[in-house]
């Protein structure tokens, strides 16, 4: 409404009254409503009034003649309002609008920034806005690429963009040290035969029964052997079902399964890699290799310290540029330190 008022050289209050949305002309929506927000009935009346005003504004703007620039601005504003209404308003059985209980999927959290989202790092750690990712060259210490996603996007979704950045640098790399959230990424699934993956594998839990690691997978014959040496074929990405009658008579049944249909073992599509990763946890050399990725966390902490915890710009594109700029500063610090002579300390 403000865009239309500016184009026509009229006041916002006059335009809002003409559109049938007087509350838009106030100094703020809350001041224009002037209600007791502790009263549920007045809260519901305010919701009706706001939704009605939005409908009136949409109907009023339809026949208006706007310049190309102003039309685009108005279209974005209306789209944001419609998105907020769709995600935050539900309808009761009586057909009354009401505020939605819980959080809608892919909920927009900012009117100004359409890319910001709710997300979480863990069950207890929530994130609002964006998630940043860093790829560090463990040999040189330089940050080779960075990535930025909405906070609700899986970490693995950023690897296509990072791989494209690496392709421009024309480098060869044969080891990938990653967080396990990236195991489902195309970077891992489509890896070359000589690519080595170093990552902490997901734990295998089966309660009081023998875990999957107690079963031997023969990758040459594609057969799985149970602790009692019963053998059945398997296919990656499927679930192996041992014969119910065999499991019922097995002397190891008490520690293996209580199911009347026999023991079931799920085989991950990339089970061979997961098996390799779990094997590295068992050796000192393997654990030492996994600890090399700690340097990446240090880089990420430095970049987070310099960039801050709040997005400086609106939208993914500009905030990705800011992340790349901060990564360049991190690299310059590393290069500067490498060129300095060691300090002589005296006590």
N, C-alpha and C positions, 0 to 999 in steps of 0.2 A: 504494500500500500504506500509505503514511503517512496518507492521508486516511481510509482504512478503520480503521486503528489508532486514530486520534483519535476517530472516531465511536463505536467500541466500548469506548474506554477501556482499551485493551490496548497492550502494547509492540510496536514495529515488528519487533523480532527474533522475537517469538512469532508474529506474523501471517505474517512471511516464511517461517518454518520450516513453519508449517501449510500454506502455499500451495505448498511445494516449491521455493522460491526463496530459499535461505538467504543468498545473496550480497547480496540487497537490504538485509538487516539490518545490514550492516557500516557502518563509518564512511565508507567510499568503495568504489566498485566495484573500483578497482585494488588497494586494500589487501585486500579480501575475496578476490580471486583469488590474490594472492601468487604470481606466476609469474615465470619468467625471460623477459622480453620480447624477448630476443635469440634465443631458441630458436623456430624456425618451428613445431615440433610443439606447443609449449606455447601459442603464439599461436593455433593452430588449435583446441586444446582449450578455450581461453578463449572463442573465438567460439561453439563448440558450447554451452558452459555458459550464456553470456549469452542466446542464442536460445532455449535450452530453458527458462530461467527466465522469459523473456517469455511463452512459450506457457503455462507453468504459472500465471503471474499472470493471464493472460487467462481461462483456464479457471476459476480460483478466484473471480474477480470476477463472473462471469456470474450465479450464483444469489444474490449478496449483495444485501441490501436497503439502499440508500443514499438519503439525503435528496436532494431535488431539486437543491440547490446542490452537494452532494458528488458526485452522479451526473454533473453537467455537468463538474466539475473532473476526475473520473476519465476521462470520455470524451475530453476534450481531451488528457490525458496519454497515454492509449493510442493515440489517433490520431497523436500526434507520434512515439511509439515505432514504430508501424507504418509511418509515412512514412519514418523514418530507415532501418528495415530494408529497405524496398522500394528506396530509392535507393542504399544503400551495400553491399548484399549481392547477390551473384549466385551461381549454382549451376554447378558444374563438370559435365563430361560424366558423371562417376561419381555425380552427385547430391549432392555435398558442398557445403555453403555456404562461400563465400569472399568476402573483401573485394573490391569492385568496383574494377577498374583504370580510372582516368580519373574524370571528373565526370559524374554523371547530369544529364539535362536538367531544368531548373527545380529544382535541388537546394536543399533547405532547409539553412541553415548555422547556425541557432541553435535550441536547444530552447526557450528562453524566448520568442523572437520568431518567429512563423510567417511573417512577411512578408519577412524579410531574405533576400537572394539574392546569388549571385555575379554579377558583371557586369564589363564592361570599357569604358573610354573609347576605347581604341585597342588596337593589337596588343600594346603593351608596358605600358599603364597599366590595372591591374586595379582593380575597385571591389567592396567587400563591403558589403552593406546596402541603401542607398537612393541614388537620384539626385535632386537638387533642380534645379528650373528656375525662372527668373525672367523676368517680362515687365515691361519698363520703358517708361514713357511718355517718348519722346525729347524732347518739347517741355517738359514740366514737370520731368522727372528723377525723378518718383515711380515707385515700384514698384506697378503696378496689380494684378498677380496673381502667384501663385507656384504651383508644382506639385511633387508628390512621387510618385515611382514606385519600384517594386522595381528593384534594380540591373540586372537582366537584361531589363527592359522597354525597348522602343524609345523614344527620346525623343519621337517623333511621337505616341505613345499618350496623352500628357498633355494634348494640346490641347483635347480635349472638355471636360475639367474647367476649364481656363483660360478657354475661351470661355464656359462657364456663369457663371464669376465676373465676366467682363466684361459679360455681359448684365444682371446685377444693377446695374451701375454706370451703365447707360444712356448710354454714350458712343459717339461716332461716330469711326471710324478708317479711314483710306484707304491707309495704308502699313504694311507688315509687314517688318521687318528681322530676319531669322532666320538661324540656323545651318542648313547644308544637310541636317542630319539630320532637320529638320522638313519637308522638301519633300514627303514622302509623307503628311503629316498631313491629316485632313479640313479643317483650317483653310485649307490651301492648295488642296486639290483642289476644295473647294466654295466657293471665294472668289467674291465678286461681281465684276461686269464692271469696276467702277471701282477695285478693290483692286490696288495696286501691290506687287509682291514684290521685295525687295532681298536678295540672297543670293549667296554665292560658289558658282558652279555646279560640279558634278562634272567633273573633267578628262576629256577625250576622248583615249583612247590606242588606237592601232592599230599600234604597232611602227614598222616602216620604211615602211609604206604610207600613202597619203593618208588623213587622218582624216575623220570624218563631216562636220566643218566645211568640208571642201573641196567638199561637195555643196550645191547650192542648193535649198531647199525653197520652192516657190511655194504659199502657203497659200490663194490665191484659186482656183487650178485644182486644188490637191491633187496636184501632180506634183513629182517630184524630178529634178534635172538633175545629171548627173555632170560631172567636169571636161572630158570629151570631148563634152559637150552631148547625151548620150543621155538621153532623157526617159522615165520610167515613172511610173504613178500610185502613190500611197502612202496608207496609212490610219494614223492615230496608234495606237500600241500594237502594230504589226505589224512584220514584217521585209521589206524590199524586196529582191527578187532581180532583178538585171539579167540579161538574156539571155546564156547561156553563149557562144553563137556570136558575139554582138556583142563581148563582152569578149575573146574569143580573138583577134579581128582588130584590137583597139583599139591604137593606137600608144602609148597611155599605160598599157598593161597592167602593165609592169614596176614602176611606182610605185604601182599601184592594188591589184592582187590577184595571187595565185598559184593561186587556186582554179580547178579545171577546170569547176566549175559556175557561174562568174561571181562578180561582186562582190555581197556581201550587206550591207545597211545596216539596222540596227535603229532603229526610230522609237519613241521613248518616248511613252507616253500623253499626257504633258504636254510634248512636245518643243518646242512653241512658246514656253513659258515658259523652258525651259532655253536655247533659242537666244537669247532676250532677255537672260537673265542672263549668258551668255558674251559677248554683245556689249558689256555694260557694263564688262567687265574691260579692254576695249581703249581706253577713253577716260579721261583724267584726271578728268573730272567724274564718270564712273561709279565709278571707284575711290574718289574722295572720298566719294561717297554710301555706299559699302559700309563705309567706315571709321567711320560714325556708330554702328555696332553695338558698337564698342569700349566705349562707355559702359555697355552691359549687362554686359559682362565685369567692369567695375569694380564695379558693384553686386553682382554675384554673389560677387566676391572679398571685399567688405566683409561681406556676410551670412555667408559661410563663415568669416571671421575671428571674427565675434561668436558665431556659433552653434557653431563648432568642427567637428572632423572625425568626431566620434562621435555617434551617435544618442542622445538623452537619454532616450527613452521606448521602450516596446514597441508595435509596430504602426504601420501607415501613418497612421491617423487622428490619433493623438497627436503624431507627429512632423511631420505636416502643420500641425497647430496651432502647434507650436513654430516652424516655418519662417515661418508667417504672422506670428507675434508678432515675430520678428526682422526681418521686412520692414517692419513698422510702426515699429520702432525706427529702421531705416534712413531711412524717410520723415521721421520726427521730427527726425533729425539734419539732413536736407536743409532742412527748413522753418526750423529754428533758425538755420542758417548764412545762409539767404536774408534773415532779418530783422535780421542784425547789420550795423552800419556797417563800411565798409572799414577795415582797420588802417593806422595811420600808422607806417611803419618808419623808424628812424633808425640810421645807422651811426656 
